[in-house]
Amino acid sequence: MTLEQLRIFAAVADALHFTRAAETLRLSQPAVSAAVAALEAEHGLRLFDRIGRRVELTAAGALLRDEARSILRKVEETGAMLAELSGLTRGTLRLVASQTVGNHWLPPRLARFAAAFPGIRIDLSIGNSEDVAEAVRDGRAELGIAEGAVSDPSLMSDVIPGDRLVLAVGRGHPWAGRGAVAPADLAAARWILREPGSGTRALFEAAIRDVGLDPAALTVAMTLPGGSVIRHALLAGLGASVLSDLVVSDELRDGRLVAVGGLALPERGFHLVRHRDRHRSAAEREFVRLAVIGS
């Protein structure tokens, strides 16, 4: 069993798909299949059940997946510690961010870090706030930045300045000419919202409860996976939404979208999420110092 075989196996176990794992690893699909087959042959165990086009982990595969993640995480941590001895001239910083952070807040800060440390490769994945917590907990990222708070006891978080949520509609929407709307208007609206699990959705539902409404009783016409696609839906006049001012600043400025009152929407901090028990690499510390605290 080699580290490369474990790395390939772990990628397939995460994706549950040989072709997608091959694309992630930048390997050919036959090479990925051969590595997994060699592992199975070496130990006389099936690691995956292949059911038509689907792939499922066997009990042995699930056990090896957990061990492989632990081994590969330790190898990467060891490499990071060795890289520190030679300064921040090479290495990898693995980040995970929620949608608004990753698509709107983070890019200029990544550029600042990359300019200061061109030898450090940045691997960024994007999901919702729950995805951020899961990636840091499982060791797939060493630092997460999320809109929503995390409750996992294995994680710790620090709050940094973030954004402000706005209730927005297209300029042709009936609310566009009104300064504020009543709870009855909110209850009757067609809403375009982020998916459950996102920090934006959680704060929207809290604001709806504050005006005496039940979020479950609203008409959610669309559930969409990010602020940018919601922005386009608003521009098309498809409903109302609550989203980050970072996402719609240009459209609010030029009048294509209109901010409406009626909900107490807070300024919110973003959460820097780390694992309590894992080594903090020099690259992570410098990213926080230069790209976050120095923003």
Beta strands, then each sheet from edge to edge (+ up, - down):
strand 1: 48-51
strand 2: 54-57
strand 3: 91-98
strand 4: 120-127
strand 5: 143-146
strand 6: 155-170
strand 7: 190-194
strand 8: 219-224
strand 9: 240-244
strand 10: 257-259
strand 11: 267-275
sheet 1: 1+ 2-
sheet 2: 4+ 3+ 5+ 11- 6+ 9-
sheet 3: 4+ 3+ 5+ 11- 6+ 10-
sheet 4: 7+ 8+
end
